Amino acid sequence: MARKRRHQRRTSQIMFLILSILVVISLAIGYLLTALPPPSPPTPTPFPTLTPEAFLAPLIASLA
């Protein structure tokens, strides 16, 4: 009975397979990044309003 020979890949075939997989993965990641909605712009925080009472209250408390 004839034995089946095991098919051995050449180095060029392995490199071609690895590069093909990398190209497919990069295309999939690129598609996902373009399909995602853009991030929402950050909401600005209001500028703190300082009143004279809020500024002077700690000074007055330290003197008393």
PyMOL Python script that loads the backbone (N, CA, C, O; Angstrom):
from pymol import cmd

cmd.read_pdbstr("""\
ATOM      1  N   MET A   1       0.836  -1.177   0.000  1.00  0.00           N
ATOM      2  CA  MET A   1       0.000   0.000   0.000  1.00  0.00           C
ATOM      3  C   MET A   1       0.886   1.247   0.000  1.00  0.00           C
ATOM      4  O   MET A   1       1.887   1.312   0.713  1.00  0.00           O
ATOM      5  N   ALA A   2       0.520   2.185  -0.770  1.00  0.00           N
ATOM      6  CA  ALA A   2       1.328   3.401  -0.890  1.00  0.00           C
ATOM      7  C   ALA A   2       1.104   4.302   0.317  1.00  0.00           C
ATOM      8  O   ALA A   2      -0.023   4.514   0.764  1.00  0.00           O
ATOM      9  N   ARG A   3       2.210   4.823   0.827  1.00  0.00           N
ATOM     10  CA  ARG A   3       2.104   5.752   1.952  1.00  0.00           C
ATOM     11  C   ARG A   3       1.856   7.158   1.422  1.00  0.00           C
ATOM     12  O   ARG A   3       2.363   7.550   0.371  1.00  0.00           O
ATOM     13  N   LYS A   4       1.064   7.898   2.180  1.00  0.00           N
ATOM     14  CA  LYS A   4       0.810   9.291   1.801  1.00  0.00           C
ATOM     15  C   LYS A   4       1.997  10.131   2.221  1.00  0.00           C
ATOM     16  O   LYS A   4       2.456  10.066   3.361  1.00  0.00           O
ATOM     17  N   ARG A   5       2.478  10.909   1.292  1.00  0.00           N
ATOM     18  CA  ARG A   5       3.578  11.809   1.618  1.00  0.00           C
ATOM     19  C   ARG A   5       3.027  13.061   2.282  1.00  0.00           C
ATOM     20  O   ARG A   5       2.019  13.628   1.861  1.00  0.00           O
ATOM     21  N   ARG A   6       3.702  13.458   3.300  1.00  0.00           N
ATOM     22  CA  ARG A   6       3.286  14.664   3.998  1.00  0.00           C
ATOM     23  C   ARG A   6       3.712  15.878   3.182  1.00  0.00           C
ATOM     24  O   ARG A   6       4.871  15.991   2.782  1.00  0.00           O
ATOM     25  N   HIS A   7       2.779  16.773   2.941  1.00  0.00           N
ATOM     26  CA  HIS A   7       3.082  17.960   2.140  1.00  0.00           C
ATOM     27  C   HIS A   7       3.817  18.963   3.021  1.00  0.00           C
ATOM     28  O   HIS A   7       3.308  19.372   4.065  1.00  0.00           O
ATOM     29  N   GLN A   8       4.993  19.349   2.605  1.00  0.00           N
ATOM     30  CA  GLN A   8       5.776  20.305   3.362  1.00  0.00           C
ATOM     31  C   GLN A   8       5.790  21.630   2.600  1.00  0.00           C
ATOM     32  O   GLN A   8       6.095  21.680   1.409  1.00  0.00           O
ATOM     33  N   ARG A   9       5.451  22.710   3.328  1.00  0.00           N
ATOM     34  CA  ARG A   9       5.393  24.017   2.691  1.00  0.00           C
ATOM     35  C   ARG A   9       6.789  24.605   2.559  1.00  0.00           C
ATOM     36  O   ARG A   9       7.666  24.372   3.390  1.00  0.00           O
ATOM     37  N   ARG A  10       6.968  25.362   1.507  1.00  0.00           N
ATOM     38  CA  ARG A  10       8.218  26.069   1.327  1.00  0.00           C
ATOM     39  C   ARG A  10       8.210  27.330   2.172  1.00  0.00           C
ATOM     40  O   ARG A  10       7.159  27.799   2.607  1.00  0.00           O
ATOM     41  N   THR A  11       9.393  27.866   2.396  1.00  0.00           N
ATOM     42  CA  THR A  11       9.515  29.084   3.189  1.00  0.00           C
ATOM     43  C   THR A  11       8.786  30.248   2.516  1.00  0.00           C
ATOM     44  O   THR A  11       8.176  31.073   3.197  1.00  0.00           O
ATOM     45  N   SER A  12       8.846  30.319   1.208  1.00  0.00           N
ATOM     46  CA  SER A  12       8.161  31.409   0.505  1.00  0.00           C
ATOM     47  C   SER A  12       6.648  31.294   0.664  1.00  0.00           C
ATOM     48  O   SER A  12       5.956  32.307   0.757  1.00  0.00           O
ATOM     49  N   GLN A  13       6.137  30.080   0.696  1.00  0.00           N
ATOM     50  CA  GLN A  13       4.694  29.897   0.892  1.00  0.00           C
ATOM     51  C   GLN A  13       4.284  30.319   2.299  1.00  0.00           C
ATOM     52  O   GLN A  13       3.224  30.919   2.483  1.00  0.00           O
ATOM     53  N   ILE A  14       5.110  30.012   3.285  1.00  0.00           N
ATOM     54  CA  ILE A  14       4.805  30.399   4.667  1.00  0.00           C
ATOM     55  C   ILE A  14       4.836  31.920   4.800  1.00  0.00           C
ATOM     56  O   ILE A  14       3.965  32.506   5.444  1.00  0.00           O
ATOM     57  N   MET A  15       5.833  32.557   4.195  1.00  0.00           N
ATOM     58  CA  MET A  15       5.918  34.018   4.260  1.00  0.00           C
ATOM     59  C   MET A  15       4.720  34.668   3.560  1.00  0.00           C
ATOM     60  O   MET A  15       4.169  35.656   4.044  1.00  0.00           O
ATOM     61  N   PHE A  16       4.328  34.102   2.421  1.00  0.00           N
ATOM     62  CA  PHE A  16       3.173  34.629   1.701  1.00  0.00           C
ATOM     63  C   PHE A  16       1.905  34.474   2.544  1.00  0.00           C
ATOM     64  O   PHE A  16       1.065  35.374   2.560  1.00  0.00           O
ATOM     65  N   LEU A  17       1.758  33.367   3.231  1.00  0.00           N
ATOM     66  CA  LEU A  17       0.586  33.138   4.084  1.00  0.00           C
ATOM     67  C   LEU A  17       0.570  34.125   5.250  1.00  0.00           C
ATOM     68  O   LEU A  17      -0.480  34.682   5.571  1.00  0.00           O
ATOM     69  N   ILE A  18       1.711  34.347   5.882  1.00  0.00           N
ATOM     70  CA  ILE A  18       1.787  35.282   7.007  1.00  0.00           C
ATOM     71  C   ILE A  18       1.485  36.705   6.546  1.00  0.00           C
ATOM     72  O   ILE A  18       0.739  37.426   7.209  1.00  0.00           O
ATOM     73  N   LEU A  19       2.060  37.112   5.415  1.00  0.00           N
ATOM     74  CA  LEU A  19       1.793  38.461   4.905  1.00  0.00           C
ATOM     75  C   LEU A  19       0.331  38.636   4.511  1.00  0.00           C
ATOM     76  O   LEU A  19      -0.246  39.702   4.726  1.00  0.00           O
ATOM     77  N   SER A  20      -0.264  37.608   3.943  1.00  0.00           N
ATOM     78  CA  SER A  20      -1.681  37.686   3.585  1.00  0.00           C
ATOM     79  C   SER A  20      -2.553  37.864   4.818  1.00  0.00           C
ATOM     80  O   SER A  20      -3.491  38.661   4.813  1.00  0.00           O
ATOM     81  N   ILE A  21      -2.242  37.122   5.874  1.00  0.00           N
ATOM     82  CA  ILE A  21      -3.016  37.245   7.116  1.00  0.00           C
ATOM     83  C   ILE A  21      -2.839  38.641   7.709  1.00  0.00           C
ATOM     84  O   ILE A  21      -3.805  39.231   8.193  1.00  0.00           O
ATOM     85  N   LEU A  22      -1.618  39.175   7.677  1.00  0.00           N
ATOM     86  CA  LEU A  22      -1.388  40.523   8.207  1.00  0.00           C
ATOM     87  C   LEU A  22      -2.143  41.583   7.409  1.00  0.00           C
ATOM     88  O   LEU A  22      -2.663  42.538   7.986  1.00  0.00           O
ATOM     89  N   VAL A  23      -2.206  41.423   6.104  1.00  0.00           N
ATOM     90  CA  VAL A  23      -2.942  42.378   5.276  1.00  0.00           C
ATOM     91  C   VAL A  23      -4.432  42.324   5.597  1.00  0.00           C
ATOM     92  O   VAL A  23      -5.083  43.364   5.707  1.00  0.00           O
ATOM     93  N   VAL A  24      -4.967  41.134   5.746  1.00  0.00           N
ATOM     94  CA  VAL A  24      -6.394  40.993   6.064  1.00  0.00           C
ATOM     95  C   VAL A  24      -6.698  41.596   7.427  1.00  0.00           C
ATOM     96  O   VAL A  24      -7.709  42.277   7.592  1.00  0.00           O
ATOM     97  N   ILE A  25      -5.829  41.351   8.404  1.00  0.00           N
ATOM     98  CA  ILE A  25      -6.051  41.917   9.744  1.00  0.00           C
ATOM     99  C   ILE A  25      -5.979  43.443   9.701  1.00  0.00           C
ATOM    100  O   ILE A  25      -6.806  44.116  10.318  1.00  0.00           O
ATOM    101  N   SER A  26      -5.007  43.993   8.985  1.00  0.00           N
ATOM    102  CA  SER A  26      -4.898  45.451   8.930  1.00  0.00           C
ATOM    103  C   SER A  26      -6.081  46.079   8.202  1.00  0.00           C
ATOM    104  O   SER A  26      -6.538  47.157   8.582  1.00  0.00           O
ATOM    105  N   LEU A  27      -6.579  45.419   7.162  1.00  0.00           N
ATOM    106  CA  LEU A  27      -7.768  45.935   6.475  1.00  0.00           C
ATOM    107  C   LEU A  27      -8.984  45.903   7.394  1.00  0.00           C
ATOM    108  O   LEU A  27      -9.783  46.840   7.399  1.00  0.00           O
ATOM    109  N   ALA A  28      -9.129  44.834   8.172  1.00  0.00           N
ATOM    110  CA  ALA A  28     -10.270  44.734   9.084  1.00  0.00           C
ATOM    111  C   ALA A  28     -10.192  45.808  10.160  1.00  0.00           C
ATOM    112  O   ALA A  28     -11.203  46.428  10.489  1.00  0.00           O
ATOM    113  N   ILE A  29      -9.002  46.035  10.710  1.00  0.00           N
ATOM    114  CA  ILE A  29      -8.856  47.065  11.746  1.00  0.00           C
ATOM    115  C   ILE A  29      -9.109  48.450  11.150  1.00  0.00           C
ATOM    116  O   ILE A  29      -9.750  49.288  11.785  1.00  0.00           O
ATOM    117  N   GLY A  30      -8.616  48.696   9.948  1.00  0.00           N
ATOM    118  CA  GLY A  30      -8.862  49.978   9.299  1.00  0.00           C
ATOM    119  C   GLY A  30     -10.329  50.210   9.033  1.00  0.00           C
ATOM    120  O   GLY A  30     -10.818  51.329   9.185  1.00  0.00           O
ATOM    121  N   TYR A  31     -11.038  49.172   8.637  1.00  0.00           N
ATOM    122  CA  TYR A  31     -12.481  49.308   8.405  1.00  0.00           C
ATOM    123  C   TYR A  31     -13.203  49.606   9.709  1.00  0.00           C
ATOM    124  O   TYR A  31     -14.089  50.460   9.745  1.00  0.00           O
ATOM    125  N   LEU A  32     -12.833  48.910  10.781  1.00  0.00           N
ATOM    126  CA  LEU A  32     -13.488  49.152  12.062  1.00  0.00           C
ATOM    127  C   LEU A  32     -13.229  50.565  12.563  1.00  0.00           C
ATOM    128  O   LEU A  32     -14.119  51.196  13.133  1.00  0.00           O
ATOM    129  N   LEU A  33     -12.014  51.066  12.353  1.00  0.00           N
ATOM    130  CA  LEU A  33     -11.716  52.424  12.818  1.00  0.00           C
ATOM    131  C   LEU A  33     -12.488  53.473  12.030  1.00  0.00           C
ATOM    132  O   LEU A  33     -12.878  54.498  12.589  1.00  0.00           O
ATOM    133  N   THR A  34     -12.713  53.236  10.751  1.00  0.00           N
ATOM    134  CA  THR A  34     -13.476  54.212   9.975  1.00  0.00           C
ATOM    135  C   THR A  34     -14.968  54.074  10.212  1.00  0.00           C
ATOM    136  O   THR A  34     -15.707  55.042  10.037  1.00  0.00           O
ATOM    137  N   ALA A  35     -15.427  52.903  10.602  1.00  0.00           N
ATOM    138  CA  ALA A  35     -16.855  52.697  10.823  1.00  0.00           C
ATOM    139  C   ALA A  35     -17.311  53.231  12.178  1.00  0.00           C
ATOM    140  O   ALA A  35     -18.490  53.532  12.359  1.00  0.00           O
ATOM    141  N   LEU A  36     -16.389  53.351  13.128  1.00  0.00           N
ATOM    142  CA  LEU A  36     -16.762  53.849  14.447  1.00  0.00           C
ATOM    143  C   LEU A  36     -17.084  55.331  14.372  1.00  0.00           C
ATOM    144  O   LEU A  36     -16.468  56.061  13.595  1.00  0.00           O
ATOM    145  N   PRO A  37     -18.050  55.788  15.177  1.00  0.00           N
ATOM    146  CA  PRO A  37     -18.354  57.221  15.171  1.00  0.00           C
ATOM    147  C   PRO A  37     -17.196  58.002  15.804  1.00  0.00           C
ATOM    148  O   PRO A  37     -16.492  57.480  16.668  1.00  0.00           O
ATOM    149  N   PRO A  38     -17.005  59.241  15.375  1.00  0.00           N
ATOM    150  CA  PRO A  38     -15.914  60.043  15.957  1.00  0.00           C
ATOM    151  C   PRO A  38     -16.219  60.366  17.416  1.00  0.00           C
ATOM    152  O   PRO A  38     -17.388  60.437  17.793  1.00  0.00           O
ATOM    153  N   PRO A  39     -15.203  60.561  18.236  1.00  0.00           N
ATOM    154  CA  PRO A  39     -15.453  60.880  19.646  1.00  0.00           C
ATOM    155  C   PRO A  39     -16.118  62.243  19.784  1.00  0.00           C
ATOM    156  O   PRO A  39     -15.867  63.156  18.998  1.00  0.00           O
ATOM    157  N   SER A  40     -16.958  62.360  20.781  1.00  0.00           N
ATOM    158  CA  SER A  40     -17.644  63.634  21.001  1.00  0.00           C
ATOM    159  C   SER A  40     -16.649  64.656  21.545  1.00  0.00           C
ATOM    160  O   SER A  40     -15.739  64.305  22.296  1.00  0.00           O
ATOM    161  N   PRO A  41     -16.823  65.913  21.166  1.00  0.00           N
ATOM    162  CA  PRO A  41     -15.889  66.936  21.668  1.00  0.00           C
ATOM    163  C   PRO A  41     -16.059  67.109  23.176  1.00  0.00           C
ATOM    164  O   PRO A  41     -17.167  66.964  23.693  1.00  0.00           O
ATOM    165  N   PRO A  42     -14.989  67.413  23.875  1.00  0.00           N
ATOM    166  CA  PRO A  42     -15.104  67.566  25.336  1.00  0.00           C
ATOM    167  C   PRO A  42     -15.945  68.783  25.693  1.00  0.00           C
ATOM    168  O   PRO A  42     -15.907  69.807  25.010  1.00  0.00           O
ATOM    169  N   THR A  43     -16.692  68.654  26.757  1.00  0.00           N
ATOM    170  CA  THR A  43     -17.519  69.780  27.205  1.00  0.00           C
ATOM    171  C   THR A  43     -16.626  70.745  27.981  1.00  0.00           C
ATOM    172  O   THR A  43     -15.889  70.330  28.875  1.00  0.00           O
ATOM    173  N   PRO A  44     -16.691  72.011  27.644  1.00  0.00           N
ATOM    174  CA  PRO A  44     -15.832  72.980  28.347  1.00  0.00           C
ATOM    175  C   PRO A  44     -16.296  73.184  29.783  1.00  0.00           C
ATOM    176  O   PRO A  44     -17.496  73.213  30.057  1.00  0.00           O
ATOM    177  N   THR A  45     -15.364  73.320  30.673  1.00  0.00           N
ATOM    178  CA  THR A  45     -15.713  73.592  32.068  1.00  0.00           C
ATOM    179  C   THR A  45     -15.829  75.102  32.248  1.00  0.00           C
ATOM    180  O   THR A  45     -15.036  75.860  31.690  1.00  0.00           O
ATOM    181  N   PRO A  46     -16.798  75.528  33.013  1.00  0.00           N
ATOM    182  CA  PRO A  46     -16.959  76.975  33.186  1.00  0.00           C
ATOM    183  C   PRO A  46     -15.792  77.564  33.984  1.00  0.00           C
ATOM    184  O   PRO A  46     -15.220  76.920  34.864  1.00  0.00           O
ATOM    185  N   PHE A  47     -15.472  78.786  33.648  1.00  0.00           N
ATOM    186  CA  PHE A  47     -14.407  79.494  34.357  1.00  0.00           C
ATOM    187  C   PHE A  47     -14.901  79.835  35.760  1.00  0.00           C
ATOM    188  O   PHE A  47     -16.005  80.360  35.906  1.00  0.00           O
ATOM    189  N   PRO A  48     -14.117  79.550  36.786  1.00  0.00           N
ATOM    190  CA  PRO A  48     -14.611  79.827  38.153  1.00  0.00           C
ATOM    191  C   PRO A  48     -14.794  81.332  38.385  1.00  0.00           C
ATOM    192  O   PRO A  48     -13.963  82.156  38.002  1.00  0.00           O
ATOM    193  N   THR A  49     -15.890  81.639  39.010  1.00  0.00           N
ATOM    194  CA  THR A  49     -16.197  83.034  39.316  1.00  0.00           C
ATOM    195  C   THR A  49     -15.810  83.314  40.767  1.00  0.00           C
ATOM    196  O   THR A  49     -16.316  82.683  41.695  1.00  0.00           O
ATOM    197  N   LEU A  50     -14.918  84.258  40.936  1.00  0.00           N
ATOM    198  CA  LEU A  50     -14.491  84.616  42.287  1.00  0.00           C
ATOM    199  C   LEU A  50     -15.185  85.905  42.706  1.00  0.00           C
ATOM    200  O   LEU A  50     -15.115  86.924  42.018  1.00  0.00           O
ATOM    201  N   THR A  51     -15.841  85.835  43.826  1.00  0.00           N
ATOM    202  CA  THR A  51     -16.487  87.030  44.383  1.00  0.00           C
ATOM    203  C   THR A  51     -15.595  87.565  45.496  1.00  0.00           C
ATOM    204  O   THR A  51     -14.805  86.816  46.071  1.00  0.00           O
ATOM    205  N   PRO A  52     -15.713  88.835  45.800  1.00  0.00           N
ATOM    206  CA  PRO A  52     -14.882  89.382  46.889  1.00  0.00           C
ATOM    207  C   PRO A  52     -15.125  88.684  48.223  1.00  0.00           C
ATOM    208  O   PRO A  52     -14.200  88.519  49.019  1.00  0.00           O
ATOM    209  N   GLU A  53     -16.376  88.271  48.468  1.00  0.00           N
ATOM    210  CA  GLU A  53     -16.675  87.610  49.743  1.00  0.00           C
ATOM    211  C   GLU A  53     -15.958  86.263  49.828  1.00  0.00           C
ATOM    212  O   GLU A  53     -15.439  85.898  50.883  1.00  0.00           O
ATOM    213  N   ALA A  54     -15.931  85.531  48.723  1.00  0.00           N
ATOM    214  CA  ALA A  54     -15.282  84.222  48.723  1.00  0.00           C
ATOM    215  C   ALA A  54     -13.775  84.375  48.849  1.00  0.00           C
ATOM    216  O   ALA A  54     -13.115  83.495  49.401  1.00  0.00           O
ATOM    217  N   PHE A  55     -13.216  85.473  48.350  1.00  0.00           N
ATOM    218  CA  PHE A  55     -11.792  85.694  48.438  1.00  0.00           C
ATOM    219  C   PHE A  55     -11.372  86.183  49.826  1.00  0.00           C
ATOM    220  O   PHE A  55     -10.320  85.799  50.337  1.00  0.00           O
ATOM    221  N   LEU A  56     -12.217  87.046  50.436  1.00  0.00           N
ATOM    222  CA  LEU A  56     -11.865  87.639  51.722  1.00  0.00           C
ATOM    223  C   LEU A  56     -12.280  86.808  52.921  1.00  0.00           C
ATOM    224  O   LEU A  56     -11.748  87.017  54.011  1.00  0.00           O
ATOM    225  N   ALA A  57     -13.188  85.894  52.768  1.00  0.00           N
ATOM    226  CA  ALA A  57     -13.681  85.108  53.912  1.00  0.00           C
ATOM    227  C   ALA A  57     -12.569  84.326  54.606  1.00  0.00           C
ATOM    228  O   ALA A  57     -12.528  84.350  55.836  1.00  0.00           O
ATOM    229  N   PRO A  58     -11.674  83.641  53.919  1.00  0.00           N
ATOM    230  CA  PRO A  58     -10.607  82.929  54.647  1.00  0.00           C
ATOM    231  C   PRO A  58      -9.650  83.891  55.373  1.00  0.00           C
ATOM    232  O   PRO A  58      -9.131  83.572  56.442  1.00  0.00           O
ATOM    233  N   LEU A  59      -9.425  85.077  54.771  1.00  0.00           N
ATOM    234  CA  LEU A  59      -8.547  86.051  55.426  1.00  0.00           C
ATOM    235  C   LEU A  59      -9.170  86.587  56.713  1.00  0.00           C
ATOM    236  O   LEU A  59      -8.491  86.742  57.728  1.00  0.00           O
ATOM    237  N   ILE A  60     -10.447  86.861  56.656  1.00  0.00           N
ATOM    238  CA  ILE A  60     -11.145  87.381  57.826  1.00  0.00           C
ATOM    239  C   ILE A  60     -11.209  86.308  58.901  1.00  0.00           C
ATOM    240  O   ILE A  60     -11.059  86.618  60.083  1.00  0.00           O
ATOM    241  N   ALA A  61     -11.428  85.042  58.519  1.00  0.00           N
ATOM    242  CA  ALA A  61     -11.510  83.954  59.476  1.00  0.00           C
ATOM    243  C   ALA A  61     -10.166  83.730  60.152  1.00  0.00           C
ATOM    244  O   ALA A  61     -10.127  83.376  61.330  1.00  0.00           O
ATOM    245  N   SER A  62      -9.055  83.929  59.432  1.00  0.00           N
ATOM    246  CA  SER A  62      -7.749  83.721  60.034  1.00  0.00           C
ATOM    247  C   SER A  62      -7.376  84.856  61.013  1.00  0.00           C
ATOM    248  O   SER A  62      -6.586  84.644  61.933  1.00  0.00           O
ATOM    249  N   LEU A  63      -7.943  86.052  60.813  1.00  0.00           N
ATOM    250  CA  LEU A  63      -7.671  87.168  61.700  1.00  0.00           C
ATOM    251  C   LEU A  63      -8.489  87.092  62.976  1.00  0.00           C
ATOM    252  O   LEU A  63      -8.063  87.602  64.012  1.00  0.00           O
ATOM    253  N   ALA A  64      -9.648  86.469  62.921  1.00  0.00           N
ATOM    254  CA  ALA A  64     -10.533  86.439  64.086  1.00  0.00           C
ATOM    255  C   ALA A  64     -10.127  85.403  65.104  1.00  0.00           C
ATOM    256  O   ALA A  64     -10.781  85.264  66.138  1.00  0.00           O
TER     257      ALA A  64
END
""", "prot")
cmd.dss("prot")
cmd.show_as("cartoon", "prot")
cmd.util.cbc("prot")
cmd.orient("prot")
